Amino acid sequence: MTRILFVLGWLVVGGEETEVRHLANHLDRSRYRLEVVACQRREGMSDLTHRELERLGVAVDRRPYRLSFEETVEYLAGRFRDVDVVVACQAVPDVVPALELLDGRRR
C-alpha cells in the first residue's frame, strides 16, 4: 500500500482540501492510503473539513496544533519517514527544515 501524506498549513473549506477529498473518493483504497497533517490552527477556524476528510477515511493529524515551530519540524521529519509520498501545500514553512533533518544537513 502506498501511503500519501499531505502537509497543509491549515484546513479550511476549499482549495487543496477539495483535491484531497476528490482523491479520497476516487483512488483505490486497497492501493493508496491518504493522510493529512495540518500544521496551524487559527482562532475560530471551523473543524468541518477535518470531519469531512475523516468521514472519507482520510486520517487527519492535528498534533502540530499543540507544538512549537521547532517541535513541528521534528515531528514532520518523523512522519516523513513513515510514508511513501509527501505532498506539501500552502507553502508550509516547516517542510523544508523537516526534510533537511532527514537528510542530516540540519543539527
C-alpha positions as CSV (number, residue, x, y, z in Angstrom):
1,M,0.0,0.0,0.0
2,T,1.3,3.5,-0.9
3,R,0.9,6.0,1.9
4,I,0.5,9.6,0.8
5,L,0.9,12.4,3.3
6,F,-0.5,15.9,2.5
7,V,1.1,18.6,4.7
8,L,-1.1,21.7,4.9
9,G,-0.7,24.9,6.7
10,W,-4.3,24.7,7.9
11,L,-7.6,23.1,7.0
12,V,-10.3,25.3,5.5
13,V,-13.1,24.6,3.2
14,G,-11.9,24.6,-0.4
15,G,-8.5,24.7,-2.1
16,E,-6.2,21.8,-1.5
17,E,-8.6,20.2,0.9
18,T,-11.1,19.7,-2.0
19,E,-8.4,17.9,-4.0
20,V,-7.7,15.5,-1.1
21,R,-11.5,14.9,-0.9
22,H,-11.6,14.1,-4.7
23,L,-8.6,11.7,-4.3
24,A,-10.3,10.0,-1.3
25,N,-13.4,9.4,-3.4
26,H,-11.6,8.1,-6.5
27,L,-8.4,6.3,-5.5
28,D,-8.3,2.6,-4.9
29,R,-8.2,2.3,-1.1
30,S,-6.6,-1.1,-1.3
31,R,-3.6,0.5,-3.0
32,Y,-3.5,4.0,-1.5
33,R,-3.8,5.5,2.0
34,L,-4.3,9.2,2.3
35,E,-3.3,11.1,5.3
36,V,-3.3,14.8,6.2
37,V,-1.2,16.7,8.7
38,A,-2.3,20.2,9.5
39,C,0.3,22.5,11.0
40,Q,-1.6,25.5,12.2
41,R,-4.9,26.2,13.8
42,R,-6.3,29.7,13.5
43,E,-8.7,31.1,16.1
44,G,-12.3,30.5,15.2
45,M,-11.4,28.0,12.5
46,S,-14.1,25.5,11.7
47,D,-13.4,21.8,12.0
48,L,-15.8,21.0,9.2
49,T,-13.0,20.0,6.8
50,H,-11.4,17.8,9.5
51,R,-14.6,15.9,10.0
52,E,-15.4,15.6,6.2
53,L,-11.9,14.2,5.5
54,E,-12.1,11.7,8.4
55,R,-15.6,10.6,7.2
56,L,-14.0,9.8,3.9
57,G,-11.4,7.6,5.6
58,V,-8.5,10.2,5.5
59,A,-6.5,10.3,8.7
60,V,-6.2,13.9,9.9
61,D,-3.3,14.6,12.2
62,R,-3.8,17.6,14.4
63,R,-0.8,17.1,16.7
64,P,1.2,20.1,15.3
65,Y,-1.6,22.4,16.7
66,R,0.0,22.0,20.1
67,L,3.6,22.2,19.0
68,S,6.1,25.0,18.5
69,F,7.7,25.5,15.1
70,E,10.8,23.6,16.1
71,E,8.8,20.8,17.6
72,T,6.6,20.6,14.4
73,V,9.8,20.4,12.2
74,E,11.0,17.4,14.3
75,Y,7.5,15.8,14.3
76,L,7.2,16.2,10.5
77,A,10.6,14.6,9.9
78,G,9.4,11.6,11.8
79,R,6.1,11.5,9.9
80,F,8.0,11.7,6.6
81,R,10.0,8.6,7.4
82,D,6.8,6.6,7.6
83,V,5.2,7.5,4.3
84,D,5.9,6.9,0.6
85,V,4.9,10.3,-0.8
86,V,4.8,13.7,0.7
87,V,2.7,16.5,-0.9
88,A,3.4,19.9,0.7
89,C,0.7,22.5,0.1
90,Q,0.2,26.1,1.1
91,A,3.9,26.9,1.4
92,V,4.2,25.3,4.8
93,P,7.5,26.7,6.3
94,D,8.0,23.6,8.4
95,V,8.5,21.3,5.5
96,V,12.0,22.2,4.2
97,P,13.6,22.2,7.6
98,A,12.0,18.8,8.3
99,L,13.4,17.4,5.0
100,E,16.8,18.8,5.9
101,L,16.6,16.9,9.2
102,L,16.0,13.7,7.3
103,D,19.0,14.4,5.1
104,G,21.2,15.2,8.1
105,R,22.0,18.7,7.0
106,R,20.5,20.4,10.0
107,R,21.6,19.9,13.6
